[in-house]
Amino acid sequence: MKQIDNTPLWVQLAYASVPSRKMALWQIASCILFSFYCVPWVKWSSNPLVAKLFLLNDWWWFASMIPLTIWYWLSLQWVDKHDAWE
C-alpha cells in the first residue's frame, strides 16, 4: 500500500507491510479460515481425532478473530476507495 497523506492510522496499522491487494485478500481469507478453526468443535464432537486436530475448547479465540477480520475488511474497503494500492 502506498502512503497517502490522509491515510488513517487504523488503515496504516492493518496494511503497512502489505504491498498489494492480492496479499490483503489472502490476509482476510486466512483470518476467515482461522476463525473457522477457532470454533470450539471439541464441545460438539466425541471423536478423538477432532480433539487432536482442534485444540481450542472455548470461544475466546473466535471472539477475537471476528473483529480482526472486520478491521482488515474495512481497511481494504478504505484503501480500494482511495486507490492506495501500488
CYANA upper distance limits for C-alpha pairs under 8 A (distance plus 0.5 A):
  1 MET  CA     15 TYR  CA      7.12
  1 MET  CA     16 ALA  CA      7.30
  1 MET  CA     17 SER  CA      8.06
  1 MET  CA     18 VAL  CA      6.68
  1 MET  CA     19 PRO  CA      5.53
  1 MET  CA     20 SER  CA      6.77
  1 MET  CA     79 VAL  CA      8.36
  1 MET  CA     84 ALA  CA      6.29
  1 MET  CA     85 TRP  CA      5.16
  1 MET  CA     86 GLU  CA      6.18
  2 LYS  CA     19 PRO  CA      8.38
  2 LYS  CA     84 ALA  CA      5.99
  2 LYS  CA     85 TRP  CA      6.38
  2 LYS  CA     86 GLU  CA      6.17
  3 GLN  CA      7 THR  CA      7.33
  3 GLN  CA     84 ALA  CA      7.64
  4 ILE  CA     84 ALA  CA      7.51
  7 THR  CA     11 VAL  CA      7.16
  7 THR  CA     12 GLN  CA      7.25
  8 PRO  CA     12 GLN  CA      6.91
  9 LEU  CA     13 LEU  CA      6.59
 10 TRP  CA     14 ALA  CA      6.82
 10 TRP  CA     75 SER  CA      7.96
 11 VAL  CA     15 TYR  CA      6.69
 11 VAL  CA     16 ALA  CA      8.33
 11 VAL  CA     75 SER  CA      5.61
 11 VAL  CA     78 TRP  CA      8.08
 11 VAL  CA     79 VAL  CA      8.23
 12 GLN  CA     16 ALA  CA      5.52
 14 ALA  CA     71 TRP  CA      8.17
 14 ALA  CA     72 TYR  CA      6.75
 14 ALA  CA     75 SER  CA      7.26
 15 TYR  CA     19 PRO  CA      8.33
 15 TYR  CA     24 ALA  CA      7.97
 15 TYR  CA     75 SER  CA      8.24
 18 VAL  CA     23 MET  CA      6.85
 18 VAL  CA     24 ALA  CA      6.92
 19 PRO  CA     23 MET  CA      7.55
 19 PRO  CA     85 TRP  CA      7.85
 19 PRO  CA     86 GLU  CA      7.42
 20 SER  CA     24 ALA  CA      7.01
 20 SER  CA     85 TRP  CA      6.56
 20 SER  CA     86 GLU  CA      7.10
 21 ARG  CA     25 LEU  CA      6.70
 21 ARG  CA     76 LEU  CA      8.38
 21 ARG  CA     85 TRP  CA      7.08
 22 LYS  CA     26 TRP  CA      6.79
 23 MET  CA     27 GLN  CA      6.67
 24 ALA  CA     28 ILE  CA      6.81
 24 ALA  CA     72 TYR  CA      8.48
 24 ALA  CA     76 LEU  CA      7.66
 25 LEU  CA     29 ALA  CA      6.57
 26 TRP  CA     30 SER  CA      6.54
 27 GLN  CA     31 CYS  CA      6.78
 28 ILE  CA     32 ILE  CA      6.79
 28 ILE  CA     69 THR  CA      6.68
 28 ILE  CA     72 TYR  CA      6.91
 28 ILE  CA     73 TRP  CA      7.32
 29 ALA  CA     33 LEU  CA      6.67
 30 SER  CA     34 PHE  CA      6.48
 31 CYS  CA     35 SER  CA      6.47
 31 CYS  CA     65 MET  CA      7.38
 31 CYS  CA     68 LEU  CA      8.25
 31 CYS  CA     69 THR  CA      6.36
 32 ILE  CA     36 PHE  CA      6.82
 32 ILE  CA     65 MET  CA      8.49
 32 ILE  CA     69 THR  CA      7.31
 33 LEU  CA     37 TYR  CA      6.91
 34 PHE  CA     38 CYS  CA      6.65
 34 PHE  CA     65 MET  CA      8.26
 35 SER  CA     39 VAL  CA      7.28
 35 SER  CA     61 TRP  CA      8.23
 35 SER  CA     62 PHE  CA      5.98
 35 SER  CA     65 MET  CA      6.18
 35 SER  CA     66 ILE  CA      7.45
 36 PHE  CA     62 PHE  CA      8.25
 37 TYR  CA     54 PHE  CA      7.54
 38 CYS  CA     54 PHE  CA      8.34
 38 CYS  CA     56 LEU  CA      6.90
 38 CYS  CA     59 TRP  CA      7.82
 38 CYS  CA     61 TRP  CA      6.31
 38 CYS  CA     62 PHE  CA      5.48
 39 VAL  CA     56 LEU  CA      7.98
 39 VAL  CA     57 ASN  CA      8.41
 39 VAL  CA     58 ASP  CA      8.13
 39 VAL  CA     59 TRP  CA      6.98
 39 VAL  CA     61 TRP  CA      8.48
 39 VAL  CA     62 PHE  CA      6.40
 40 PRO  CA     44 TRP  CA      8.34
 40 PRO  CA     54 PHE  CA      7.92
 40 PRO  CA     56 LEU  CA      6.10
 40 PRO  CA     57 ASN  CA      5.14
 40 PRO  CA     58 ASP  CA      5.99
 40 PRO  CA     59 TRP  CA      6.86
 41 TRP  CA     45 SER  CA      6.98
 41 TRP  CA     50 VAL  CA      7.75
 41 TRP  CA     54 PHE  CA      7.18
 41 TRP  CA     56 LEU  CA      8.33
 41 TRP  CA     57 ASN  CA      7.70
 42 VAL  CA     46 SER  CA      7.69
 42 VAL  CA     50 VAL  CA      6.76
 42 VAL  CA     51 ALA  CA      6.03
 42 VAL  CA     54 PHE  CA      7.19
 42 VAL  CA     55 LEU  CA      8.18
 42 VAL  CA     56 LEU  CA      7.90
 42 VAL  CA     57 ASN  CA      6.48
 43 LYS  CA     57 ASN  CA      7.11
 45 SER  CA     50 VAL  CA      7.46
 46 SER  CA     50 VAL  CA      8.19
 46 SER  CA     51 ALA  CA      8.39
 47 ASN  CA     51 ALA  CA      7.28
 48 PRO  CA     52 LYS  CA      6.88
 49 LEU  CA     53 LEU  CA      6.69
 50 VAL  CA     54 PHE  CA      6.19
 51 ALA  CA     55 LEU  CA      6.69
 59 TRP  CA     63 ALA  CA      6.49
 60 TRP  CA     64 SER  CA      6.89
 61 TRP  CA     65 MET  CA      6.65
 62 PHE  CA     66 ILE  CA      6.95
 63 ALA  CA     67 PRO  CA      7.96
 64 SER  CA     68 LEU  CA      7.14
 65 MET  CA     69 THR  CA      6.58
 66 ILE  CA     70 ILE  CA      6.78
 67 PRO  CA     71 TRP  CA      6.53
 68 LEU  CA     72 TYR  CA      6.82
 69 THR  CA     73 TRP  CA      6.66
 70 ILE  CA     74 LEU  CA      6.57
 71 TRP  CA     75 SER  CA      6.58
 72 TYR  CA     76 LEU  CA      6.60
 73 TRP  CA     77 GLN  CA      6.81
 74 LEU  CA     78 TRP  CA      6.79
 75 SER  CA     79 VAL  CA      6.72
 76 LEU  CA     80 ASP  CA      6.55
 77 GLN  CA     81 LYS  CA      6.55
 78 TRP  CA     82 HIS  CA      6.79
 79 VAL  CA     83 ASP  CA      6.43
 79 VAL  CA     84 ALA  CA      5.70
 79 VAL  CA     85 TRP  CA      7.39
 80 ASP  CA     84 ALA  CA      7.11
 80 ASP  CA     85 TRP  CA      7.88
